[in-house]
Amino acid sequence: MIVAGSNGLPLRSDIMTPEQFVNQIRKSVVEENLSVYKDLFSSTEVQNATDPYWQRALQLYAALNSERKDVLFEIIRQVMVDTISNVFAILDGVSQLSGQEGDFTLLANDPPEQLNGELQDRFLEFEENV
């Protein structure tokens, strides 16, 4: 079965759409990294950590009850979401970096197609439905 786009041409399955880009970033940064954090916090003993920051983080985690551990991961997840949203806002031209002149253009595919412009809106819309 060949699926046609709004222009009547067949859709290619090997191209990255803005929606796919947003979903892949969300999956990689939020879902996969949150899973890594949960695993590290629950399986790493404080005495096995060599980094002073990581030792303090593990001590804090160990002092929390189950409900507060859940809250900690909710906070970590929200920080990830806010950070991605802010980066997408910069790429979309909604906000700018200090000293930035001009806009960013995020291209993908062959031939190149612009992905940015509504990344933040698409991301936040997806997050509202999670």
N, C-alpha and C positions, 0 to 999 in steps of 0.2 A: 504494500500500500504506500503510495506517495502522498504526502501531506503538502498542500500548497499554502503559501503565505498569502497575505492580503494583496500582493501584486500578481498573484496567479502562478508565480514561479515555485518550483519545488523547494521545500525547506531542507537545508543541509543539516545533517546530524552532527557534523564535525565542527560547527561554529559555536563560539561562546556568545551567548546573549547577555544583556545586562542582568536579567533575572538569574541566569545560571551563575554569573560571576558573583552576584550578591549571595546566592545560596551556598556557593563553594567557599567563599570567605567566611560566612557564618558557620558552616560546618567545620572548617579547619580551625578557625580561631576560637569560636565559642564552644561548640560541642566537643571537639577532640581535645582541646587544651583543658577544658573544665574536667574532662574525664581523667586526663593526666594528673592534674592537681589533686583530684579526689584520691586517686591511686597513691600518689606520692605521700600525701598527708596521712593516709590510713596505713601505709605499709613501711614508712621510714621511721626508724627509732632515732630519737634525739642524739644518742651517743654515736650513731653512725654518720651523722651529718658533720661535715668539716667546715662548711661556710657559716660564719657567725650569724648572718642574717637568717639562713635556713634553720639553724638551731633555735633561734628565738621564735621563728614562725611555728616550728614544731612544738615548742614548749607552750605557746599560746593555744594551739590546736588541742594539745593533750589536756589542757585545763578546762576545755569547753565540754558541756554535756551534749548529748545527741542533737537536741533541738537547736542549740546555739551553733553547732557545727554546720547544720543545714543552713542557718542564717548566714554564716560565713561564706558558704559556697554561693548563696544567692547574691551576696555583695560582690564576690569575685566575678560572677556572671554579669551582673549589672555594669561593673566597671569595664568589662570586655565589650559589652553592647554599646556603652556610651563612647568608648574609644573608637570603635569601628564607625559609629555614626558621625563622630567628629572628623575622621579621616575622609569619609565619603562626602561630607559637607565641603571640605576643602577641594576634593577632586571635582565635585559638581559646580563649584564656583559660588556656593551659598555663603561660605566664609573664606577668609584669606589668611595666609601666613604673613607674619610681620615682614615687610619689605618685598612682598610678592608683587610682581608686575605681570599682568596677563593672566590667562586662564590655563589650567591643565587640560590636556586631552589624553584620555586613556583609550588606546586602540588595541584591538585584538582581531584575529582572523586574517585570512588571505582571500580576497583583498581586505585591507584594514577597514574596520568599522568602529565608530566611536561607541564606547560603552557608558561613559559617564554623562551626567546631566540630570539623572533622577535616581542615582544609586542610594542616596540617603533615604529618600521617600520610599523606595522599594524595600530597603532593609527594615526601616521602622514599621512599615505596613506588615511585613512578614513577622516581625517580633510581636506586634500586637495580637497576632493570631496564634501565637505559640502558647 
